[in-house]
Amino acid sequence: MERKQVSTGTPWEAIVGYSRAVRVGAFVYVAGTTAADVNGEIQHPDDPYQQTVYILRKIESALQAVDARLEHVVRVRIYVTNIDNWQQIAKAHHEFFEQIRPVNTLVEVSRLATSDMLVEIDVDAVVLEE
């Protein structure tokens, strides 16, 4: 089976040694993704809704880089530093996945890699022949 992987160039990918997305056959895995831009700067540091939108756009780009789309997503895992923000995060998730409706997990964690990261998301997708 062919293996495709893509990096988005954030500093952590090189430091830690991981790919943003990996596709093996029909299966696609997108790593935990935060609102960090290519320079490692966190976008929208005080806004969980905007961070979620930024992250889901990054995930969409990573999927496209391995010939997949949001429609192929079957599982979403969302990690948040404050569960009280769940409605803002859910609103953004709904905007991207209303019709797709993948399974979803939302959990509160004590912290993420930096204090201005409010949300981290990873997804799994399956690309079936169409």
ZAKEVEX-671261 format. One record per residue: residue in one letter; residue number from 1; z, x, y of N, C-alpha, C in turn. Coordinates in nm, 3 decimals. Atoms other than C-alpha are relative to their C-alpha. Layout:
N
 type seq     npz     npx     npy    capz    capx    capy     cpz     cpx     cpy
    a NUM       Z       X       Y       Z       X       Y       Z       X       Y
...
//
This chain:
130
 type seq     npz     npx     npy    capz    capx    capy     cpz     cpx     cpy
    m   1   0.000   0.083  -0.118   0.000   0.000   0.000   0.000   0.087   0.124
    e   2   0.005  -0.075  -0.126  -0.080   0.119   0.348   0.127  -0.024   0.081
    r   3  -0.116   0.008  -0.089   0.209   0.193   0.582  -0.047   0.029   0.142
    k   4   0.029  -0.021  -0.141   0.162   0.150   0.957   0.133   0.000   0.073
    q   5  -0.120   0.003  -0.082   0.428   0.236   1.209  -0.038   0.028   0.144
    v   6   0.027  -0.014  -0.142   0.445   0.226   1.586   0.129   0.036   0.073
    s   7  -0.110  -0.036  -0.088   0.669   0.378   1.848  -0.034  -0.051   0.140
    t   8   0.023   0.043  -0.138   0.714   0.246   2.200   0.036   0.108   0.099
    g   9  -0.026  -0.114  -0.086   0.823   0.582   2.335   0.136   0.004   0.067
    t  10  -0.133  -0.008  -0.060   1.182   0.502   2.428   0.070   0.125  -0.051
    p  11  -0.065  -0.125   0.040   1.406   0.809   2.416   0.073  -0.008  -0.134
    w  12  -0.080   0.012   0.122   1.618   0.673   2.130  -0.084   0.013  -0.126
    e  13   0.084  -0.008   0.120   1.325   0.652   1.888  -0.012   0.145  -0.048
    a  14   0.014  -0.142   0.036   1.275   1.030   1.897   0.135   0.062  -0.036
    i  15  -0.133  -0.058   0.025   1.647   1.114   1.911   0.053  -0.042  -0.136
    v  16  -0.056   0.054   0.124   1.745   0.890   1.621  -0.095   0.019  -0.117
    g  17   0.099  -0.015   0.106   1.420   0.919   1.425  -0.037  -0.132  -0.066
    y  18   0.042   0.129   0.056   1.300   0.562   1.383  -0.125  -0.049   0.072
    s  19   0.119   0.063  -0.057   0.995   0.349   1.453   0.039  -0.135   0.058
    r  20  -0.022   0.134  -0.055   0.984   0.037   1.668  -0.037  -0.105  -0.103
    a  21   0.044   0.095   0.102   0.789  -0.143   1.396  -0.065   0.076  -0.114
    v  22   0.063  -0.054   0.120   0.681  -0.067   1.042  -0.060  -0.117  -0.076
    r  23   0.065   0.100   0.085   0.430  -0.263   0.838  -0.040   0.066  -0.130
    v  24   0.040  -0.043   0.133   0.389  -0.216   0.466  -0.058  -0.123  -0.068
    g  25   0.066   0.117   0.055   0.133  -0.452   0.320   0.015  -0.118   0.095
    a  26  -0.016   0.122  -0.079   0.214  -0.802   0.442   0.131  -0.004   0.078
    f  27  -0.134   0.006  -0.057   0.569  -0.718   0.549   0.012   0.087   0.124
    v  28  -0.018  -0.070  -0.127   0.659  -0.619   0.905   0.148  -0.007   0.037
    y  29  -0.139  -0.009  -0.043   0.998  -0.503   1.027   0.002   0.061   0.140
    v  30  -0.013  -0.052  -0.135   1.078  -0.459   1.395   0.147   0.037   0.020
    a  31  -0.135  -0.053  -0.017   1.382  -0.245   1.474   0.077  -0.075   0.107
    g  32  -0.084   0.054  -0.106   1.673  -0.354   1.686  -0.058   0.041   0.135
    t  33   0.070  -0.021  -0.126   1.517  -0.390   2.030   0.088  -0.049   0.115
    t  34  -0.079   0.035  -0.118   1.696  -0.390   2.363  -0.091  -0.007   0.122
    a  35   0.077   0.012  -0.124   1.586  -0.435   2.723  -0.022   0.134   0.068
    a  36   0.027  -0.133  -0.056   1.532  -0.061   2.770  -0.150   0.018   0.019
    d  37   0.141  -0.031  -0.022   1.201   0.041   2.926  -0.032   0.137  -0.061
    v  38   0.040  -0.126   0.064   1.007   0.353   2.819   0.079   0.121   0.050
    n  39  -0.084  -0.108  -0.053   1.235   0.568   3.036   0.146  -0.014  -0.042
    g  40  -0.137   0.023   0.044   1.548   0.427   2.874   0.083  -0.079   0.098
    e  41  -0.072   0.079  -0.100   1.643   0.222   3.181   0.010  -0.146  -0.046
    i  42  -0.020   0.138   0.041   1.793  -0.117   3.101  -0.048  -0.093   0.111
    q  43   0.052   0.099  -0.093   1.606  -0.402   3.264   0.093  -0.121   0.004
    h  44  -0.081   0.121  -0.019   1.798  -0.703   3.404   0.142   0.020  -0.055
    p  45  -0.129  -0.036   0.059   2.142  -0.547   3.339   0.107  -0.110   0.002
    d  46  -0.101   0.105  -0.009   2.339  -0.860   3.436  -0.052  -0.138  -0.041
    d  47   0.063   0.129   0.027   2.108  -1.132   3.302  -0.041  -0.010  -0.148
    p  48   0.032   0.009   0.142   2.115  -1.217   2.930  -0.130  -0.075  -0.029
    y  49   0.127   0.072   0.018   1.826  -1.464   2.963  -0.118   0.094   0.022
    q  50   0.112  -0.090  -0.031   1.595  -1.210   3.129  -0.006   0.117  -0.099
    q  51   0.003  -0.106   0.102   1.700  -0.937   2.884  -0.066  -0.052  -0.127
    t  52   0.058   0.058   0.122   1.611  -1.168   2.596  -0.151  -0.016   0.014
    v  53   0.144   0.014  -0.024   1.270  -1.248   2.746  -0.067   0.138  -0.007
    y  54   0.055  -0.136   0.000   1.204  -0.876   2.805  -0.008   0.053  -0.143
    i  55  -0.004  -0.048   0.139   1.306  -0.794   2.447  -0.106  -0.070  -0.084
    l  56   0.097   0.072   0.083   1.092  -1.066   2.292  -0.143   0.039   0.036
    r  57   0.133  -0.051  -0.037   0.790  -0.943   2.489  -0.024   0.138  -0.063
    k  58   0.012  -0.131   0.066   0.856  -0.590   2.358  -0.027  -0.018  -0.150
    i  59   0.020   0.028   0.142   0.879  -0.729   2.006  -0.141  -0.052  -0.025
    e  60   0.136   0.053   0.014   0.555  -0.922   2.053  -0.101   0.114   0.007
    s  61   0.090  -0.116  -0.011   0.381  -0.599   2.162   0.007   0.088  -0.124
    a  62  -0.016  -0.082   0.121   0.523  -0.408   1.865  -0.069  -0.066  -0.118
    l  63   0.069   0.072   0.107   0.398  -0.678   1.628  -0.151   0.015   0.013
    q  64   0.144  -0.011  -0.022   0.052  -0.667   1.783  -0.050   0.140  -0.038
    a  65   0.041  -0.137   0.031   0.043  -0.289   1.738  -0.018   0.024  -0.150
    v  66   0.019  -0.011   0.146   0.066  -0.339   1.360  -0.074  -0.123  -0.054
    d  67   0.086   0.112   0.037  -0.177  -0.634   1.355   0.077  -0.122  -0.050
    a  68  -0.077   0.121   0.030   0.084  -0.910   1.346   0.023  -0.075   0.131
    r  69  -0.026   0.084  -0.117   0.185  -1.190   1.582   0.137  -0.066  -0.013
    l  70  -0.126   0.073   0.005   0.495  -1.386   1.673  -0.003  -0.110  -0.106
    e  71   0.012   0.108   0.099   0.365  -1.664   1.446   0.034   0.047  -0.140
    h  72  -0.032  -0.054   0.131   0.428  -1.432   1.151   0.149   0.025  -0.020
    v  73  -0.143  -0.029   0.010   0.800  -1.391   1.226   0.068  -0.105  -0.087
    v  74  -0.073   0.089   0.090   1.021  -1.537   0.953   0.151   0.011   0.018
    r  75  -0.143  -0.019  -0.022   1.363  -1.399   1.054   0.024   0.070   0.132
    v  76  -0.043  -0.060  -0.127   1.529  -1.320   1.387   0.151   0.023  -0.009
    r  77  -0.144  -0.030  -0.009   1.866  -1.148   1.424   0.029   0.040   0.144
    i  78  -0.034  -0.026  -0.140   2.026  -1.151   1.769   0.147   0.043   0.006
    y  79  -0.134  -0.054  -0.018   2.328  -0.940   1.858   0.032  -0.008   0.150
    v  80  -0.037   0.018  -0.139   2.511  -1.024   2.181   0.140   0.054   0.024
    t  81  -0.133  -0.052  -0.032   2.807  -0.871   2.358   0.094  -0.108   0.054
    n  82  -0.082   0.111  -0.047   2.929  -1.207   2.489  -0.058  -0.131  -0.052
    i  83   0.051   0.122   0.063   2.884  -1.517   2.275  -0.007  -0.116   0.099
    d  84   0.006   0.106  -0.102   2.946  -1.731   2.585  -0.138  -0.008   0.065
    n  85   0.136   0.000  -0.054   2.590  -1.637   2.688  -0.102  -0.062  -0.095
    w  86   0.092   0.045   0.103   2.441  -1.802   2.380  -0.104  -0.099   0.051
    q  87   0.097   0.100  -0.046   2.277  -2.089   2.570  -0.115   0.064   0.077
    q  88   0.107  -0.069  -0.073   2.083  -1.855   2.801  -0.092   0.074  -0.097
    i  89   0.076  -0.075   0.100   1.974  -1.645   2.506  -0.082  -0.096  -0.086
    a  90   0.070   0.100   0.080   1.884  -1.952   2.301  -0.117  -0.061   0.076
    k  91   0.110   0.053  -0.083   1.673  -2.084   2.590  -0.121   0.092  -0.008
    a  92   0.111  -0.095   0.008   1.462  -1.767   2.588  -0.061  -0.001  -0.141
    h  93   0.049   0.003   0.138   1.437  -1.770   2.207  -0.087  -0.124  -0.022
    h  94   0.074   0.125   0.014   1.322  -2.133   2.219  -0.138   0.009   0.065
    e  95   0.128  -0.012  -0.069   1.048  -2.049   2.468  -0.103   0.077  -0.082
    f  96   0.092  -0.080   0.082   0.897  -1.796   2.225  -0.022  -0.061  -0.138
    f  97   0.005   0.039   0.141   0.970  -1.965   1.891   0.009  -0.150  -0.025
    e  98  -0.014   0.145   0.016   0.977  -2.341   1.952  -0.083  -0.055  -0.115
    q  99   0.089   0.051   0.104   0.680  -2.407   1.723   0.008   0.081  -0.130
    i 100  -0.001  -0.090   0.116   0.731  -2.112   1.485   0.124  -0.025  -0.086
    r 101  -0.128   0.032   0.060   1.097  -2.183   1.403   0.041   0.091  -0.116
    p 102  -0.049  -0.090   0.105   1.195  -1.872   1.206   0.150  -0.022  -0.022
    v 103  -0.145   0.004   0.017   1.541  -1.847   1.055   0.060   0.093   0.104
    n 104  -0.058  -0.071  -0.113   1.784  -1.711   1.310   0.148   0.024  -0.025
    t 105  -0.142  -0.034   0.003   2.119  -1.536   1.321   0.038   0.048   0.139
    l 106  -0.051  -0.043  -0.131   2.320  -1.494   1.642   0.145   0.038  -0.021
    v 107  -0.138  -0.046   0.018   2.635  -1.284   1.631   0.047   0.078   0.121
    e 108  -0.060  -0.080  -0.106   2.870  -1.136   1.884   0.048   0.132  -0.061
    v 109  -0.046  -0.133   0.039   2.936  -0.763   1.857   0.088   0.055   0.112
    s 110  -0.092  -0.051  -0.103   3.199  -0.561   2.039  -0.073   0.076   0.109
    r 111   0.082  -0.066  -0.101   2.935  -0.352   2.215  -0.131   0.046  -0.061
    l 112   0.128  -0.059   0.041   2.582  -0.214   2.202  -0.002   0.144   0.050
    a 113   0.006  -0.144  -0.030   2.462   0.141   2.274   0.044   0.037   0.141
    t 114  -0.046  -0.023  -0.136   2.523   0.116   2.649   0.061  -0.129   0.053
    s 115  -0.073   0.117  -0.049   2.743  -0.119   2.849  -0.089  -0.104   0.070
    d 116   0.089   0.097  -0.066   2.447  -0.279   3.032  -0.096  -0.069  -0.095
    m 117   0.076   0.072   0.103   2.281  -0.385   2.707   0.081  -0.122  -0.040
    l 118  -0.069   0.124   0.032   2.376  -0.749   2.659  -0.050  -0.063  -0.129
    v 119   0.069   0.063   0.113   2.133  -0.840   2.379  -0.079   0.105  -0.076
    e 120   0.088  -0.081   0.085   1.966  -0.665   2.086  -0.056  -0.093  -0.106
    i 121   0.067   0.091   0.094   1.713  -0.836   1.858  -0.085   0.082  -0.097
    d 122   0.098  -0.053   0.096   1.535  -0.740   1.537  -0.063  -0.116  -0.073
    v 123   0.072   0.106   0.070   1.278  -0.941   1.347  -0.068   0.053  -0.125
    d 124   0.081  -0.024   0.118   1.106  -0.955   1.011  -0.116  -0.098   0.003
    a 125   0.118   0.087   0.001   0.756  -1.095   0.970  -0.077   0.021  -0.130
    v 126   0.089  -0.007   0.116   0.513  -1.167   0.688  -0.138  -0.046   0.046
    v 127   0.138   0.030  -0.041   0.139  -1.155   0.753  -0.077  -0.037  -0.126
    l 128   0.077   0.046   0.115  -0.038  -1.366   0.494  -0.146  -0.005   0.037
    e 129   0.144   0.007  -0.027  -0.414  -1.358   0.463  -0.034  -0.138   0.054
    e 130   0.035   0.129  -0.064  -0.560  -1.625   0.687  -0.144  -0.035  -0.023
//
